[in-house]
Amino acid sequence: MHSKREWAWGYLLIAPMALGLAVFYLWPIVQTLYLSMTESGVFGGYTWVGTANFADLFTDEEMYGALANTLLYAVLVLAGVPLSIVVAALLNVPGLRGLSLYRTLYFLPVVTMPAAVALTWSYLFNGDFGAINHVLGTVGIDGPYWLGDPDFAIYAIAVVGIWSSIGYNAVLFLAGLQGIPRHYYEAAEIDGAGRLRQFFRITLPLLTPTTFFVMVITMINALQVFDLVYLMIDLKSPALEGSRTIVYLFYETGFVQNQRGLAATIAVILLGLILVLTAFQFRLQKKWVHYE
Amino acid sequence: MSRPRTWPAHVFLAAGALVMLAPFAWQLVVSLQTLPDSLRVPPKFTPSWQWSNFADVFRSVPLARQFLNTVVVTAAVTAGQLLLCSLAAFAFARLRFPGRGALFLLFLAVLMVPGELFLIPRYEIMMELGWLNSLQALIAPGVFGAFGTFLLRQFFLSLPRELDEAASIDGANPLQIYWHILLPLVRPGLLALGMLTVMWSWSSLLWPLVVNTDPEMMTLSAGLASLRGQFLTNFPILFAGSVVASLPVIALFVVMQRQLIAGIAFTGSKG
C-alpha cells in the first residue's frame, strides 16, 4: 500500500478513540492536577491556593484516618490472596470432574453487582439478627455490632472484599498453574517427592509471576475501595470513622460537601500512594519472583 | 501412573463453593420473607412466599425505569467500546504511521491512572454540556477505554499478516480489511471484551451516583443505594431489589462464562 495513504488510514481509524481518551481521560488528569491547587467557591469557580490543600490534608485527622483504614483494608485483602491459590491448585488437580461447575460457583460473587453483594453481607453481619453472630453465639462467642463499631467494620468489609475476588483471582492463578510444564512434576515424582512437597517446591515458586501480578492488581483495587463501604456502613454510623476509605472521603468531600478543589487533592494523593506502593512492589519482586 | 484420588479436592472445593453460594441462596429466600420473619433469631431458612416484596420494591423506587436505564447504558457502552476499541486496535496492530509507538504508550499510561482522577473534570464537562441527570452522561465516558484497545490489539497481532496482504493486493482498503477479514477472526476477543464491559458497566456505582441524582435517571447500582437509605433494615424489600438488579448479569454469565473467563485469564497472561 502507498505509505502516505496508510498513514492517513491509521490516523483516521484511531481518531475517535484518541479524541475520546483526550477528552475523558487525559484532559481530566491535567485538570485534576490543576484543581488540586485550587479552592472551589460556594457559587462555583476556583481560586488558586498553591499547595495549601496538601498542607491542610497533611494535618487533617480524617485524612489520616482514611489513609490508615485504606491501608489496613489493602493488607487484609492481600492476606486473602493465598485462598485463591489454594482454590486454583485444587481446581488444577488432574482428572478432577466438575471443574466448570466449581468455576461457575466461585465466580458468582465476581459477576454480581457489588451493591447487591454489600446488601447481602450487611444482613449477615447484622449485630442483632445476623447469621454470623448467630453462628458465633452457638460456640459461645458474643459477636460485636460488626458494621456499627469502628473497631470491627473494616474487617467485616475486608471479608466481603476477599469473598468477592476469590473467583477472579483463582481464574488468574489457574491460568498460571496450567502454564507450568508437566515435566517438572514428572521429574519430582521420579525423585519420590510427595504431592505437598511438589506444591511447595515446584508449584509455588513457578507460580510467583502470577502471584506478583495478582498482588499488584489486588492492591491497586483495594486502595480504591468505595462501593462496599458506601453500601455497608450507614452515613451517620460511628463505624464510618473506622471504615472511611480514601475514595469515600474523596466522594464526601467533592460531592456531599462540594469542595471539589480539596477532593481533587485527595485524588492526587491517592494517585501518589498507588504509584509509590506499586513501585515498592516492583522493587520487592526481585527478592521473591522467579522468572524462568 | 495410577489415577490420583480426587475426593479430597472435592471436599474442600465443595465446602468453599457452599460459602460462595450460600449468601445468594439466602438472599433469594429472604427476598420472599415477611419483615418479622427476616428478623428472627435464630434465623429462619425458609421463604414465607411474600411475593408482594417484589411489587413493593417496584412501587417505592422507579426500579423498572432504573432497570431500563441500566440496560440502555450497558448496551450502548458495550457496543461503543467494541466498535471504537477494535478500530483503534486494528490500526495499532496493522497499520504503520508516524507516532504510533508514542500514541500507544499514551494509551497505556491512561490505563495506570486510578479512575477517581477523571471524576471531577468529567462532572464539570457534563455540567457544561447540561448533561447532568441524563443517560448520555453515563454513556459518553464509558465508550472510550484504553484497556479494550490493548486487549483487542493483542488479538489482532496474533493473526497472520498474509491475510491483509492478500486482500490489499485485491484492492481492499484498510477499512474493508478490518471489517470483512480481520474482525470476524477476532470474535473471541470481542466476546471477552463485551462480557467484561457488560459486567463493569452494569455494576459501576461511583460515577452514576455522582452524575445522576434524579431517581428516574439512576442505574440499578445507585438505585439500590438509595433504596437502602429508604428502607434501612427492611431486608426483604432490599433483597427483592438486589435480586432484580443482579440476576441479568448472572444469567448472562452462566451462558457466556467461557468467553468472560478467557478474557480475565488473558489480562493475567499479558498484564
Interface residues (C-beta under 8 A of the other chain):
Chain A: M1 S3 E6 W7 W9 G10 Y11 L13 I14 P16 M17 A18 G20 L21 V23 F24 Y25 L26 W27 P28 I29 Q31 T32 L35 V86 V87 L90 L91 V93 P94 G95 L96 R97 G98 S100 Y102 R103 T104 L105 Y106 F107 L108 P109 V110 V111 T112 M113 P114 A115 A116 V117 L119 T120 W121 Y123 L124 N126 D128 F129 A131 H134 W163 I166 G167 Y168 V171 L172 L174 A175 G176 G179 E189 R195 T210 F213 V214 I217 I220 L223 Q224 F226 D227 Y230 L231 D234 L235 V247 F250 Y251 G254 F255 R260 A263 A264 A267 V268 L270 L271 I274
Chain B: M1 R3 P4 T6 A9 H10 F12 L13 G16 A17 V19 M20 L21 P23 F24 W26 Q27 V30 S38 L39 R40 V41 P42 P43 L84 C85 L87 A88 F90 A91 F92 L95 R96 F97 P98 R100 L103 L106 F107 V110 V113 P114 G115 E116 L117 F118 L119 I120 P121 R122 Y123 E124 I125 A140 P141 V143 F144 A146 T149 S168 N173 P174 L175 Y178 M199 W202 S203 L205 L206 L209 V210 L220 S221 L224 A225 R228 G229 L232 T233 F235 L238 F239 S242 V243 A245 S246 V249 I250 F253 V254 Q257 L260 I261 I264 A265 T267 G268 S269 G271
